[in-house]
Amino acid sequence: MKVGSRGAVDAYVRTSQVQVGATRPTPPVASGAGGGAARTSEATHVTISEEARAMIAGATPPVDRAKVDALRTKIADGTFQVDAKAVAERLLDKIG
């Protein structure tokens, strides 16, 4: 997936566009005598976080254009250095 791609969000939006609280019949269950089938329905409750709502709405965090341009220049010039220790520490902080 490309950075900034909304493909995953769009897929989520398409699959989540169901009526909340809608009922859905369960498969028929054979009963003992008479052969009649009983049908029941169940409702599903879904809660969407504020972060997910912002993603769906296309909200983006503020971008420091000067910082982005400086990084692009360093990458293009071949002078950008990755601080492996800082990356490792942040990864460990995230995974606990």
C-alpha positions as CSV (number, residue, x, y, z in Angstrom):
1,M,0.0,0.0,0.0
2,K,1.3,3.5,-0.8
3,V,1.7,6.0,1.9
4,G,-1.3,8.3,1.8
5,S,-3.4,5.8,-0.1
6,R,-7.0,5.6,1.0
7,G,-7.5,2.1,-0.4
8,A,-7.8,0.4,3.0
9,V,-10.1,3.1,4.3
10,D,-12.3,3.0,1.1
11,A,-12.6,-0.8,1.5
12,Y,-13.6,-0.3,5.1
13,V,-16.2,2.2,4.2
14,R,-17.7,0.0,1.5
15,T,-18.0,-3.0,3.9
16,S,-19.3,-0.9,6.8
17,Q,-22.1,0.7,5.0
18,V,-24.8,-1.5,6.5
19,Q,-27.7,-0.3,8.5
20,V,-26.8,-0.5,12.2
21,G,-29.4,-2.4,14.1
22,A,-30.6,-4.2,11.0
23,T,-31.8,-7.7,11.7
24,R,-30.6,-10.7,9.8
25,P,-32.4,-14.0,9.8
26,T,-30.5,-17.0,11.1
27,P,-30.5,-20.2,9.1
28,P,-33.6,-22.4,9.7
29,V,-33.4,-24.9,12.5
30,A,-35.3,-28.1,12.1
31,S,-37.8,-28.8,14.8
32,G,-38.8,-32.1,16.1
33,A,-42.4,-32.9,15.1
34,G,-44.1,-31.1,12.3
35,G,-41.0,-30.3,10.3
36,G,-41.5,-26.5,10.7
37,A,-38.5,-24.2,10.8
38,A,-38.0,-21.6,13.4
39,R,-36.5,-18.2,12.4
40,T,-35.0,-15.7,14.8
41,S,-33.2,-12.5,14.2
42,E,-30.3,-10.9,15.9
43,A,-29.1,-7.2,15.9
44,T,-25.5,-6.1,15.8
45,H,-24.2,-3.0,17.6
46,V,-21.2,-1.3,16.1
47,T,-19.3,1.7,17.5
48,I,-16.9,3.7,15.3
49,S,-14.2,5.6,17.0
50,E,-13.6,9.3,16.4
51,E,-10.3,8.5,14.8
52,A,-12.1,6.2,12.3
53,R,-14.7,8.8,11.6
54,A,-12.0,11.3,10.9
55,M,-10.3,8.9,8.5
56,I,-13.6,8.2,6.7
57,A,-14.2,11.9,6.4
58,G,-10.7,12.4,4.9
59,A,-9.4,14.5,7.7
60,T,-5.6,14.7,7.7
61,P,-3.3,15.9,10.5
62,P,-1.4,19.2,10.0
63,V,1.7,18.9,7.9
64,D,4.9,20.9,8.5
65,R,5.8,21.6,4.9
66,A,9.2,23.1,5.7
67,K,10.2,19.9,7.5
68,V,8.9,17.7,4.6
69,D,10.8,19.7,2.1
70,A,14.0,19.6,4.1
71,L,13.7,15.8,4.4
72,R,13.0,15.5,0.6
73,T,16.1,17.5,-0.1
74,K,18.3,15.4,2.2
75,I,16.9,12.1,0.7
76,A,17.5,13.4,-2.9
77,D,21.0,14.5,-2.0
78,G,21.8,11.2,-0.3
79,T,22.6,13.0,3.0
80,F,19.7,11.7,5.0
81,Q,20.9,9.5,7.9
82,V,18.6,7.0,9.7
83,D,19.2,6.9,13.4
84,A,18.8,3.1,13.9
85,K,19.0,3.4,17.7
86,A,16.1,5.9,17.8
87,V,14.0,3.8,15.5
88,A,14.6,0.7,17.6
89,E,13.8,2.5,20.8
90,R,10.5,3.9,19.4
91,L,9.6,0.4,18.1
92,L,10.2,-1.1,21.5
93,D,8.1,1.7,23.1
94,K,5.2,0.9,20.8
95,I,5.2,-2.8,21.3
96,G,5.7,-2.5,25.0
